[in-house]
Amino acid sequence: MAQILLPELGEGIKSVEISDVSIKVGDNISIDDILIVVETDKASMEIPATEAGEVENVHVSAGDTLSPGEPIVTLTGDVASTKKNEEIIEEVPTEVVQQEINETPPDSPVSLPSTEASTTTGGGSTSASPSVRRFARELGCNLSDISGTGPKDRITKEDVENFIKEVLQRPQTQNIIQEAQLSPPPKPEINFGQWGDVSRIKLNKIKRVTGDRLQEAWQTIPHVTQFDKADITELDKIRKSLKAMNIDPNIKVSHLPFFMKAVVKILQTMPEFNSSLSNDGKELILKSYINIGVAVDTPNGLVVPVIKNVNKKSLKQLTRELSQLSEKARLGKLLPAEMQGGCFTISSLGGVGGTYFTPIINPPEVAIMGISRMEIEPVFTNKKFVPRKMLPFSLSYDHRVIDGVTAVKFTRSFAAILEELNSLS
């Protein structure tokens, strides 16, 4: 009899959510058979059996949260073991969580715990009228952190307002978490059932984490978006010729590798776009490597695999690697290491439609490009209108690092490179 435990999946990963259980009591399993599929903050991973035998007991079910070292199954019969646990540890880089911590913006929105009706400061009770207490509760403000200026140190409405103004004016880099914080009161739950039948679907972990990161990025980064167009008539002819020559059904010939090569040329001449702000916001970290993330829509949500060292790869290499990573993303088999280290992200909706959109920056990057669907438009050239294939695109950027003039130079350079073609070698 033996138990198979959840192995360590990387430094700092304390727990995972189980999205699928592949075995049941009575099954005979072999080494490397898939037991469960788990979701970390970055990706889904399959956990294989490290021993063989008959399943006597399954200790988990879909939706459970499991920590490393906790049992997955108990086996009976002759048990053969392997060092697969060690392989899994090696397979998932130990710097996953540290990288994620480094990539997470350090300054969260300031928020304060809400107050109770009765509070104390230094052992004494806080004096305030019921209306002031209600006002403080609505603003999520703790009365015990406020000094009263009214008779007998009674807290007034003006004291609450002045305290909130003071908190909002504090520098973001100040460690406000240790002090009083401001947060909006919780929203009341709406009973949608009063208007008709409803159902609830639990969001998977990838969607929850992605949503939290996008909300934080939108709230903490001053976004500005520049819109532009590029004439890719000749580029599309090249893409079609390459597609006709392609004999590998697993390789999809798209415009994206061309876009990536164009971005590389700009990042090499405009290094501020290939940078990150330091945690204290006082330094700009310039990167000598160029890794580009490509947003991929999957059944489990949006993920961003990262292609490393794009500046050192040919269009053919980028096409192959992009196809492989996109397929792994859709199958939920991306490793955390394959979604780390991005310098710049491209989000393409060209295959879906739309004209323009404003993508949200993927921190700690400082810019992201949004590609829309190519359209045929009349363009006036040589004293007449001719049909041309125009590509709408947008560039969202961190205004703390990049100004508007620099952003326009980026978008104009991107369009020029796609139109000239000879620079895309």
C-alpha positions, 0 to 999 in steps of 0.5 A: 500500500502506498500514497501518491502525494502532490509534489512541490510545483515550484518555490512559493506555490502553496496550493493549487486548484484541481480542475479534473480527476482522471482516475477512480477507485478500482483503476489499475494505473501505471507510472506516468498515467495522469492522475489529476489536472491542477491550475496554478496562477499561471497555467494548468498542469497534469500530475502523473503517477509516480507509482503503479498499482490499483487505486484503493482510495481517491482523496480529491475531487474536481474543485478541491484545493490541494497543497504540496505533500497532501495525498492524491490517491492510495494504491494497493498491490505491488507498487513500483516507484520512480523519481517522477516527483523530482522530474516535476520539480525540475520541470517547473522552475523554482523561480516561478513565484518570485518572478511573479512577485517581481512582475506584480505592481508593488503599489496596490490601491490604498484601502482601509478596513471598515469600522464597527459601530463601536471602536476603541483607541488606546483603550478608550472609546471613540466618540462620534454621532450615529450620522458620523459613524454611518458616514465613516462606514460608507467610506470604509473608514476606521474611526479608531484611526481618526483624531476628533476635533469636536468638543471632548475630542468628538469626531466630526464629519469634517474630521473623517473627510480630512483623514480621507484626503490625507490618506489619498495624498500620501505617496504610493510608495509609502507602506500604507498597508501597516496603517489605516486603509481606504476601500469601498464598502462591499457591494450588496448582493443582487437577487437576480432571481426575482426577475426570472431563472438564473444559474451560476458558473464558477470561474476557473482559477486562470480567469479569476487571476487574470481578472484580478491582474487586469483590474489592478493593471488598469487601476495602477497604470496610467493608460494612454492608447494611440491608434494607427493603420498600416498598408499590408497589401504587399505583406499579405501577398507574401504571407499567402505565398508562404502559406501555399508552400507550407506542407506541415498541417500543424504550422499556421502561417499568419501575419503575427511573425511579421508583426513580431519582427517589426516590433523587434526592430522598434524595440532595438531603436526605442529601448524605453518600450523594452523596459520596466519601472522599478518597484519604487518607481524611481528607475527604468530597467532597460532589457537587452533581451527581447521576449514577446508575449502573444495573447491566446484565447483558450477554453479556460481563458486568456493566457499569454505564452512568451516567445524568447529571444525573438530578435535571434529567430527567423520568420520560419522559426517564429511561425513554428514556435508560435504554432506550437505554443498556441496549441499547448495553450489551447490544450492547457499544457503550458508550463509557467516558464513558458509564460514568463519574462515577457518584454512586450505583448501583442494581442490580435483580434484579427481573426475575430473582427472589430476595428480598434480596441484598447488592450490593457498593459501586462505588467511589468511591461510598459506597452501592449499592441492590439491588432484588429482585422485587416480591411480593404479600403480605398487609398488615394495614390497617384491621383486616383483611389486604389483598393489597399489592405489596411491593418488597424492597430493600437498601442496602449502605453504606460504614460509614466514611462512613455509620452505621446510623441514617442508613442506616435513615433512607435506606431508610425515606425511599425506601419513603415516597416510593414509597408517597406518589407525589405527591413523584415528579413 
